Amino acid sequence: MRWGTYFAVTAAVISIGLALGITLPLVSLRLEGWGYGVFSIGVMAAVPAFSSLLGANLTGRLAAWATTPQLMRASLLMGALSVAGLALLPHYAVWLVLRLLTGIALTVVFILGESWINQLAVEHLRGRLVALYGTGYALSQLSGPLLLGVLGTEGDSGFWFSGVLLVVGACLLLGRGGAPQQEAHGASARQLLHFCRGLPAIAWAVVLFAAFEAMMLTLLPIYALRQGFGQDGALAMVSTVVVGNALLQLPLGWMADRVPRQALFRGCGVALLLASLAIPPLLHTPAIWPALVIFGASAGGLFTLSLILIGERYRDDQLVRANAHVAQLWGIGCLLGPLSTGAASQWISGHALPLLLAGGAAVFIVLAWRRGGVMGDTPGPVQTADRATTGSCEEGGGP
């Protein structure tokens, strides 16, 4: 196994988590200071959803022009330029465009980076290696709000620092090999539908975690402010959720290499449901902090296990295609989460954020307990729709 490449690719993707952990709450707090409402902030938070859908389609098409390492480096540099633009052009409409460009670039990096990591991982270590990546990414997001507290929210230091991080991430990929081989293709809605039919619980878990992550970095600070917390308290709540995500990943990865992964998957869904329902009554008590830890840990566990289950069944081009579908689902979650929560928070209930996540967790539990809901009814690898001779997805068996 190429350990140097594994850590370089992981560090490159982690640079995105740190940059987003700084810029997403900074953008939300800046818009709040400019007098924009929760719905407008939710619209800004939802822009990366559209860029995820565009980026997922572009990734396969760009394979005809460049290799995986070249695409990742170019995308990280494009992301750095877009983040720098947030500091140079402080206008709401311009920020919408810049967030779109940033999201497209970073979606390409996520698809290729996670495919590269899963391609490198040996099977008996897959759970731990994917979980180590998840832990690093979660810790980078934790460090983001903490660094933002040091850099301050009044100036543009957070934007500039994030841009530099993305440039460093691009440099780490120079001379690295072992990337998955990919063919030029698009990620169509029809192929996505077949993927969801074959892996319904995994598909919904990705949507749910994408909505969760988008809301944690954009709307959770606003939720906390409007429930009576100060700015420092709001950022501390975000950090606590991310700590919970980071704490569970390595133990979960270790367990995923030793016990049935479907049972862990379902357990994370139950924990997320209970933690989400507990947040409103515990909000102004000391018990809110452990509840937020469980909240973040269970949500992060859903996504980590999704990547592990996908990685054990795909290689090379099929792995890239599967991760392109994950990016499409991610975009759907990023779109639905902030928009629905922003609207519901402003016009229905101040506790819409945890309650909507509880509803999403309940849907996951129903899907995960259905026969074949996690990985299908028949053993063997699941194929993407355009690779199957019948044009439909073969349903794969569980671990």
C-alpha positions, -999 to 999 in steps of 0.1 A, spaced: 0 0 0 12 35 -9 12 51 26 27 84 15 1 89 -11 -27 79 12 -17 106 38 -10 132 10 -45 127 -5 -61 126 29 -43 159 39 -54 175 6 -90 167 12 -87 177 49 -75 212 37 -110 216 23 -126 207 56 -105 233 74 -112 260 48 -150 253 49 -149 252 87 -136 288 86 -155 303 56 -190 288 60 -197 302 95 -179 334 86 -202 340 56 -233 333 77 -222 356 105 -212 383 80 -246 381 64 -263 382 98 -244 413 105 -255 429 73 -291 423 83 -301 394 61 -327 369 75 -324 332 81 -340 324 47 -315 345 28 -286 329 47 -302 295 40 -302 303 2 -265 312 4 -259 279 23 -278 260 -4 -257 273 -33 -231 245 -29 -259 220 -35 -262 231 -71 -225 232 -75 -223 196 -62 -247 184 -88 -227 203 -115 -194 191 -102 -205 155 -101 -214 156 -138 -183 175 -148 -159 152 -130 -165 123 -154 -164 145 -184 -131 161 -174 -115 127 -173 -111 129 -210 -88 159 -206 -67 152 -174 -57 126 -149 -71 123 -113 -41 141 -97 -42 169 -123 -79 175 -119 -76 176 -81 -47 201 -82 -65 223 -107 -98 222 -87 -80 231 -54 -64 261 -70 -98 272 -85 -113 269 -50 -85 290 -36 -92 318 -61 -129 317 -54 -124 319 -16 -101 349 -21 -129 365 -41 -151 365 -10 -127 389 6 -123 411 -24 -159 414 -35 -182 416 -4 -216 417 -22 -244 392 -17 -251 385 -54 -213 381 -62 -209 358 -32 -236 335 -46 -216 331 -78 -183 326 -59 -199 300 -37 -211 282 -68 -176 281 -83 -160 271 -50 -186 243 -47 -180 229 -82 -142 229 -77 -143 212 -43 -169 187 -54 -144 174 -80 -118 171 -52 -142 152 -29 -152 127 -56 -117 120 -68 -101 122 -34 -125 98 -16 -122 74 -46 -84 76 -45 -84 69 -7 -108 39 -11 -87 26 -41 -55 27 -20 -71 10 11 -64 -27 16 -96 -46 25 -87 -57 61 -78 -21 70 -106 -4 50 -128 5 79 -99 21 99 -83 39 69 -117 54 58 -124 63 94 -90 79 98 -98 101 68 -132 109 84 -116 118 117 -91 141 100 -118 158 81 -140 162 111 -111 176 132 -103 200 104 -139 213 106 -136 215 144 -104 236 140 -121 258 115 -145 275 139 -118 276 165 -94 293 141 -121 317 131 -124 327 168 -87 335 167 -87 352 134 -118 371 142 -151 376 123 -148 413 115 -120 412 90 -111 390 60 -83 370 75 -104 339 75 -109 341 38 -73 346 30 -61 319 54 -86 294 37 -73 303 3 -37 295 13 -48 262 28 -62 251 -6 -30 261 -24 -10 239 1 -34 210 -5 -28 212 -43 10 212 -37 7 180 -16 -5 160 -46 25 166 -68 41 134 -79 16 111 -63 4 78 -79 -21 50 -74 -51 70 -84 -82 52 -98 -84 49 -136 -114 66 -149 -132 70 -182 -150 101 -197 -186 100 -187 -214 120 -171 -235 113 -140 -270 113 -152 -302 114 -132 -312 80 -146 -280 65 -133 -285 81 -100 -320 67 -97 -306 31 -103 -280 37 -77 -306 48 -52 -328 18 -59 -300 -6 -54 -287 11 -22 -316 30 -7 -304 33 29 -269 44 18 -283 69 -6 -306 85 21 -277 84 46 -256 105 23 -285 130 17 -291 132 55 -255 137 64 -250 164 37 -280 183 51 -267 178 86 -232 192 77 -245 221 57 -268 231 85 -242 227 112 -218 251 97 -243 277 84 -276 275 104 -266 261 138 -247 293 147 -278 313 138 -301 288 157 -279 292 188 -279 330 186 -317 331 183 -321 308 212 -302 332 235 -265 321 231 -237 346 224 -215 344 194 -188 325 213 -214 301 226 -228 296 191 -193 287 177 -187 264 207 -219 245 198 -207 240 163 -173 228 176 -189 204 200 -209 188 172 -178 184 151 -159 169 181 -186 143 184 -182 135 148 -144 131 152 -146 111 184 -166 83 169 -148 78 136 -118 57 146 -136 34 170 -163 30 144 -138 21 117 -122 -4 141 -156 -20 147 -164 -19 110 -135 -42 104 -147 -67 130 -185 -67 134 -214 -66 109 -214 -32 93 -251 -31 87 -258 -33 125 -234 -3 131 -251 16 103 -286 11 118 -274 19 153 -260 53 141 -295 61 127 -312 53 160 -287 74 179 -292 104 156 -329 102 160 -327 102 198 -301 130 199 -320 152 176 -352 149 197 -332 156 228 -318 190 217 -348 213 222 -356 203 258 -319 201 268 -308 233 250 -303 255 281 -290 227 304 -255 213 309 -268 181 293 -269 198 259 -231 193 255 -231 155 256 -262 155 235 -244 175 208 -215 151 209 -238 122 202 -256 142 176 -224 148 157 -210 113 162 -241 95 150 -244 117 119 -208 113 110 -210 76 115 -237 73 88 -215 89 62 -183 70 72 -201 37 70 -216 46 36 -181 52 22 -168 19 37 -197 -1 22 -193 16 -12 -155 11 -11 -156 -26 -5 -178 -31 -37 -162 -8 -63 -128 -2 -80 -114 22 -105 -139 38 -129 -169 22 -111 -156 36 -78 -153 71 -93 -189 68 -107 -203 56 -74 -186 86 -56 -200 109 -83 -235 96 -73 -226 103 -37 -217 138 -47 -251 142 -65 -269 130 -34 -247 153 -13 -259 182 -34 -295 172 -29 -290 171 8 -272 204 9 -300 219 -11 -329 205 9 -314 209 43 -306 246 45 -336 257 24 -362 237 43 -347 245 77 -342 282 69 -378 285 58 -392 265 87 -371 283 112 -383 317 100 -419 309 95 -429 278 115 -407 268 145 -374 281 160 -365 245 167 -369 234 130 -332 224 127 -331 195 152 -367 184 145 -362 181 107 -330 161 113 -350 138 136 -375 133 108 -347 124 84 -332 99 109 -366 82 111 -368 78 74 -333 63 74 -343 38 101 -373 27 80 -351 22 49 -323 4 68 -346 -21 85 -363 -31 52 -351 -63 36 -322 -54 13 -324 -18 24 -288 -13 31 -270 -33 4 -296 -51 -16 -308 -87 -15 -282 -106 -35 -245 -110 -29 -218 -96 -51 -208 -61 -62 -233 -35 -72 -229 -21 -107 -236 14 -119 -265 16 -143 -245 24 -175 -220 -5 -168 -247 -31 -164 -258 -48 -196 -294 -46 -187 -292 -8 -180 -302 -13 -143 -284 -17 -110 -276 -52 -97 -284 -52 -60 -254 -63 -38 -254 -83 -6 -245 -71 28 -211 -76 44 
